[in-house]
Amino acid sequence: MSKAEWMFQLHGDERGIARKLAEGVNASIFPGQQVMLSVVRVEPNSATAIHSHPEEQWGVLLEGRCTRTQGGEEAEATAGDFWYTPGGVAHGVRTGKSGALILDIFSPPRAEYRKAGAGLGRAAKKP
């Protein structure tokens, strides 16, 4: 029996929109009308730039470990931890020797993530 059209898979679902966020940081994007899911694989010793965007964001660390930076504060995260980032707040993530699998949830959906591409879109990078 095949999967229903509305059923998705965290690992290798080819229906996601591919986006390379940074070297070693790749996302598969699943946009809806009011919310967007982004399955992000962060390879070991990889990081995103510290950045912000107007959309609010929730993140869930599904696998691995990472250091989450938000509003100038750092926190270590392990599988099962999740976080909330209001729009406009600077944030980023980095991994050490273990990688991470993160599910990011955006509301409203990020317009620039509705097509394949690279980078953090119109997000403003912070020093």
N, C-alpha and C positions, 0 to 999 in steps of 0.2 A: 504494500500500500504506500503510495507516495504522500508526501507532506502536503497539507493544505497550503494554498497560496498565501495565507495570512500567518503561517507558522515560519519562524526563522531559527537559525542556528548560530551560536556564538563563534564556532570554529569553522572558518572557510565558507561561509554562505556567500556565494558569488553574486547575489542580488544586491549586496551592499555597494555603495559608491566609494571607490578607493580614493584615499587621500594620504599623502606622505606629509605628516606634520613637521617632522625634523628627521635628521639622520638617525635611523634606528627606531623611529616612532611612526607607526603606520595605523591608519584608522579605516574602518569599514562603516559607512554612514547609512542610516536607515531613517529617512525623513517621513514625518506624518504631517497632518494639517496644523496641529498646535504644539507638537513636541517632536524632538529629533533624538534618536539614539545613535551613539557613536561607540563602536567596539574598538578600543585602542590597545594595540600590542606595543609595549615598550621593551626593546631588547636590553640585555644587561649593559650597564655603563652608558646609558643613553639619557637624553633630557630634552624637554621642550624649553623654549625661551620663556622668561617671565613675561606675561602678557595680560591684557584684559579685553573684554568685549561687552557690549551692552546686554546681551542675553544672560539670564540666570542659568546656572549649571549645577547639577548634582553629579557626583562621581561615586562609583562603587568599585573597590579593588576586589576583583574576582579571584585572581591568582597572583602569587608572588609577593614582593615587597617593594616599597618605594618611599621616597621622601617627597612630601607634598609641601609646597611653599604657597602661602596665601597671606596677602596683606603684610608682608615682611616677616611673618612667623613661619617656622618650619616644624613639621610633625612627621614622625615615622609612621608608616601605615603597613599593616599586614592584611592578608586576605580576610575579607569580611568587613573591614572598615569602610565607611562611606562619609562623604563630605558635601557641604553646600557652599556655593560661591555666588554671592549676589552679582548682578551686572555691574561692570565698572571696577571690580576689585582685581588687582594684580595677582596672578597665580601661575604655577607651573609644577612640573613633576620631574623627578630624576630617579634613576635606578642605580644600584650598585652591582654586585656580582650576580644577583638574580634579577631576572626581568619581571615584568608585570603585565597583567591583562586587566584593563579598566573599562567599565561601562560608564560613559558620560551621557547625561540626559540634559538637553538644552530646551529652554522655552523662552521666547518662541524659537522655532527652528532657525538656524543660521543660514541665511540666503546663499552665501558663497559656498557652503558645504553641500548644496544640492547638485553639484557637478563634480566630477573627478578633478583632482588637481594636487597641488603641493603647497605647503606652508600653512600658517595659521589664519589665512584669509585676511580680513580687514582688522583683525585684532591688533591693538597697539602694543608694541613691545616696550617693556620697562627696562631701565638700566639695572 
